[in-house]
Amino acid sequence: MEALIQQVVAGLANGGIYASMGLALVMIYQSTHHINFAQGEMAMFSTFIAWALLQAGWPYWGAFGATVLISFAGGLAIQRIILKPVEKAPVLTNVIVFIGLLVIFNSLAGWIFDHTIKPFPSPFPKFTGAGKLISGHDLGSIAVMLVVLALLYSFLRFTPAGLAMRAAAQNPESARLVGIRVSWMLGVGWGLSAAIGAVAGMMVAPVVYLDPNMMGGILLYGFAAALLGGIDNPWGAVIGGFIVGVLENLLGAYVIGTELKLTVALVLIVTILTIKPNGLFGKAVVTRV
């Protein structure tokens, strides 16, 4: 029983990271109706920036905050410089741009920081509490992700900029009529998505270690979380992330083994797209023709 509880708690810690990646994907999808395939690589590159700041002598939380700000600015710049010219282009054009960004960030990380695996520090104490059911890093990761989600909710729900972002995502034409600069709101959405991905990368790096390919599997889990909760529902993606994290841990520990854990995400993606494409909390869109 203790082992089962430990797997569930560890799954919740992983699920917080998957929820963040899923939320980042949903924020882009709501605005563009495209999946950002480069989301994981952007998070990985941000984590390398944090590592470089730590190597330069920055305190952990100073490097954490600076990385989040740099990631936000980078996401905004990517949207304004690279994606704005093709925002009305065909779907295939946008897909090619996203794949190009994935390759560019992966190659840049390897070129600048090399491909050797690097340890990444955890800011949380190395203790095991609650009867050895949860580690300090797991507990800290859950707390950080909950704080990030609470801040994002408060921003979207209670601030004028957040309300403008929601309006621009839900009905761009009407938002333009009331004076909202929809294109800039899309840029802010990309910035927030990049910042959330950076937090996820810094939380997962102490577990998987730091290298240019570290976020490949995490992106798949985040995509599964977004699809499970509903690709158009941010809070559904958060719930989906925790479900995927617990399910992955339990199946890996008791059914399929740790070597095949990544197949859980792939099976979930195929199953959801086949049986319930709108996810658990997504809404069906009916178009009159």
N, C-alpha and C positions, 0 to 999 in steps of 0.2 A: 504493500500500500504506500509506503514511504517513497519507493522508487517511482510509482505512478504519479504521485503528487509532485515529485521533483521534475519529472518529464513535462508535466503540465505547466509548472512555473517557468521552466526554461523555455517552453514553447511560447508562453506569454511574452517573455523578454525578446525572443526572436520575432514574435508577431508584431511588437511595437515597431521594429525596424521595417518589416514588410508593410505595415500600415503606412509608414511614412513614405516609402517608395510608391505604394499604391496611390496615396493621396497626391503625390507629386505628378504621377501619370494622369490622374483624373483632372487635376487643375489645368493641365495642358489640353486634355481631350475636350473639356467643356468649352474651351475658347476656340479651338481649331478643328475639333472632330478628327484629330490625328493622334496616333500613339507616338510618343517621343522615344525612339529606340536608343537614343544617346543618353537617356536619363541616368543609367548606371555609370557610364563612363564620365559624365559630368560630376557625379558624386565622388567617383574615384579620384579624379583630378583635384577636386576640392580637398579631399583627404590628404593628398600629397602636399598641397599648399600648407595645410595645418602641420604636417610632419616637418616641412622645411622651416616653418616658424619656430617649432619646438626645438629643432636642431640649432637654430640661431639664438636660443636662450630665452624665448618667450615663456611666460607661465602658461599652464595648460588652458585655463579659462580665458586668458587674453588671446591666445592663438585660436581658441574655439570661436570667440566673438568676432575676431578679425576675419576668420575664414568664412563665417556666415555672411558677413557684409560683402566680402570680395565675391563670394558666390552669387549673392543677389545682384551685384553690379554686373557680373559676367553674364548671368542669365538675361538680364535686361539688354545688355549690349548684343548678345547673340540674336535676340528677337529683332532689335531695331536695325542691325546691320546685315544679318544674313537671311533672316526669315521674312521680314517685312516685304522685301521685293517679290517674294514668291507666295505670299499668303493667299492670293486668288488664283494661283496656278493649279493645274490638275493634281489629283491625289498622288499619282506616281511621282511627280516632281518633288513633292514634300517628303515622300518616303525616301527618295534618293538623297535628299538633303540631310535627313535625320541619320541615315546610314553613313553618309559622309562625315557628319559630326562625330559619330561613334568611332570611326576609324581614325579621325584626326586626333581626338582626345587620347585614345589608346596609344597611338604612335608618339604623340608629344610626351606623354607620361614616361614611356620607355626611353625616349631620347634624352629627356631632361634628368630623370631620376633613376634611370636604368631599370633592368628587369629583375634585379635581385629582390628576394623577399625580405621585407623589413619589419621589425617589431614596432607596434604602435602602442604607446602607453595608455593605460586606463586611469582616469582621475579618481576612481572610486577605490576604497580600501579593500585589500585582499582578505576578506573574511567570508565565512560561510555561516549564515544565520538561520534562524527558524528551524533548528534541528537539522542543519546541513541540507536544507531544501533549496536554498537559493544563494548564489554568490553575490558578492558586493557589486560586481560589474553588471550582472543581470538586474539586480534591484535598481541600480543607478540608471541603467538604460531605460527601464520602464518609466522611471520618474522623469527623465529628460524628455522622452517622447510624449508623455502626458502633458508636460508643461508646454511643449511646442504645439501640440494639438489644441490646448486651451488658448494659447496666444493667437493661433490662427483663427479659431472660432470667434474670439473676441474681436479680432480685426475685421473679419468678414461680416460680423453681425452688428457691430456697434459703431464703426467708423464710417465717415462719408466715403473715403476711398474704397473701403471694403464693399459697401453697398453699391458703389459705382461699378466695381469689378463684377459683382454678381449680376447686375443689370446688363452689363456689356456681354457677359457670357450667355445669359438666358435669351436676350432679345437685342442683338446689336443694332438693328434698324431703329427700333424705338429709343434705344439709349442715345443714338446719334441725334435724334430729333429733340431730345431734352438737353443737349449740350455736352454729353459725356464723350470724351476723347477715347473712343473704343480701342484704337490701335495702341495708345499708351497704356490703357488698362491691360491689354494683352501682354505688353512688355513687362508690366508689374507682376502679372501672373507667372511669366517665365522666370522672373527674378525670385519670387517666392518659391516656385518649384525647385529652382537650383539651390536655394538656401535650405529647404527641407531635405533635399537629397544629400547635401553636405553634412547635415546633422546625422542622417542615417549612416553615411559612410564613416564618420568619426566614431559612432557607437559600435559599428560592426568590425572595424579594423583591428581592435585588440583581440578579437576572437579568431578571425580568419587570416590575420596578418595583412600587411600592405604590399600589394603588387598591382601592376596595370590591369590584371584580369580578375581582380577580387570581386567585382560587383556583377559579374555575368549571371551567376546563380541567384543573387539577391534580386536582380531585375526581374527574373522569371517569377520568383515568389511574389514580388510586388505586383506584377501583371496579373497573376492568378488572384491575388487579393482584390485588385480593382475589378476584375471580371466577376468574382464571387459576390462582392457587395453591390456591384452596379457601376459600370464604367462612367455613368453620368451622375453618380451620387458620392460626394466626398466622404460623408460619414459612413456610408455603406462600405466604402473601400477600407476605412479604418477598422470596422468590425470584421470585414473579410480578412484583413491582415492578421488579427489575433486568432481567427478561426484557422487560417492556413498554418500559422506558427505552431499551434497546439496539435493540429492534425498531422503535420509533418513530423513532429517529435514523437508522437505516439506510434505512428505507422513505422517510422524508422527504428524505434526501440523494440517494438513487439511483433511487427508483421514482416516488413521487407528488408530490414537491416539498414545500417547507416550508408552503405555504398550506393543504394538506390533511392535515397531520400529526394534527390532532385526530380525523379520521375513523378513524385507526388504533384509537384507544380504543373508538369506537363500534362498529366492525366486530368487534373482539375481544369486546366485551360480548355482541353478538348471536350471534356464532359459538359462544362458550362456553356460553351459555344454551341454544342449540339442540343442540349436539353433545355436550357434556360438562358438564352443569350443576353437577356436584360439583367441577369444577376438576381440576388435575393431582394435588393431594395431599389433596383432600377425601374424606370417606367418605360412602358412600351410607347413608341412614337408612331402615330397613325398619320399618314399623309394622304390627302385627298387628291385624286387624279381625274 
